[in-house]
Amino acid sequence: MSTIQAIEQAVQQLPANELAEFRQWFSKFDEAAWDAQIETDAGSGKLDAMAADALAEYHNGTAREL
């Protein structure tokens, strides 16, 4: 059995209150990982082209609100 399968089984067996606690923890964990990836990508220049495109659309008046 892989580690992933063991984790899946353990999560499935959690009582409702512990599952809620796990969800809250995992949400914060996942958000922190996402933030770290965005910072890494921004620092390495991976987002520069998208930012330039967005600024060009804004300055050309072709940007639209989300």
C-alpha positions as CSV (number, residue, x, y, z in Angstrom):
1,M,0.0,0.0,0.0
2,S,1.4,3.4,-0.9
3,T,1.6,6.3,1.5
4,I,-1.1,8.1,-0.4
5,Q,-3.5,5.2,-0.1
6,A,-2.7,4.9,3.6
7,I,-3.5,8.6,4.1
8,E,-6.7,8.3,2.1
9,Q,-7.8,5.4,4.3
10,A,-6.9,7.3,7.4
11,V,-8.9,10.4,6.3
12,Q,-11.9,8.2,5.4
13,Q,-11.9,6.8,8.9
14,L,-11.8,10.1,10.8
15,P,-14.8,11.1,12.9
16,A,-16.7,14.2,11.7
17,N,-15.1,16.5,14.2
18,E,-11.6,15.4,13.4
19,L,-12.3,15.5,9.7
20,A,-13.4,19.2,10.1
21,E,-10.2,19.9,12.0
22,F,-8.1,18.1,9.3
23,R,-9.9,20.1,6.5
24,Q,-9.1,23.4,8.3
25,W,-5.4,22.4,8.7
26,F,-5.1,21.2,5.1
27,S,-6.6,24.3,3.8
28,K,-4.1,26.5,5.6
29,F,-1.3,24.1,4.5
30,D,-2.4,24.2,0.9
31,E,-2.7,28.0,0.9
32,A,0.8,28.4,2.3
33,A,2.2,26.1,-0.4
34,W,0.4,28.0,-3.1
35,D,1.6,31.3,-1.8
36,A,5.2,30.0,-1.7
37,Q,4.9,28.8,-5.3
38,I,3.6,32.2,-6.5
39,E,6.4,34.0,-4.7
40,T,9.0,31.6,-6.3
41,D,7.5,32.1,-9.8
42,A,7.3,35.8,-9.4
43,G,10.9,36.0,-8.1
44,S,12.2,33.9,-11.1
45,G,10.4,36.1,-13.7
46,K,7.9,33.4,-14.7
47,L,5.0,35.8,-14.3
48,D,6.6,38.8,-16.0
49,A,5.0,38.2,-19.4
50,M,1.5,37.8,-18.0
51,A,2.0,41.0,-15.9
52,A,3.2,42.9,-19.0
53,D,0.2,41.6,-21.0
54,A,-2.2,42.7,-18.3
55,L,-0.6,46.2,-18.0
56,A,-0.7,46.6,-21.8
57,E,-4.4,45.7,-21.8
58,Y,-5.0,48.2,-19.0
59,H,-3.2,51.0,-20.8
60,N,-4.9,50.2,-24.1
61,G,-8.3,50.3,-22.4
62,T,-9.0,46.7,-23.4
63,A,-8.9,45.3,-19.9
64,R,-12.1,44.1,-18.3
65,E,-13.2,43.8,-14.8
66,L,-13.4,40.3,-13.3
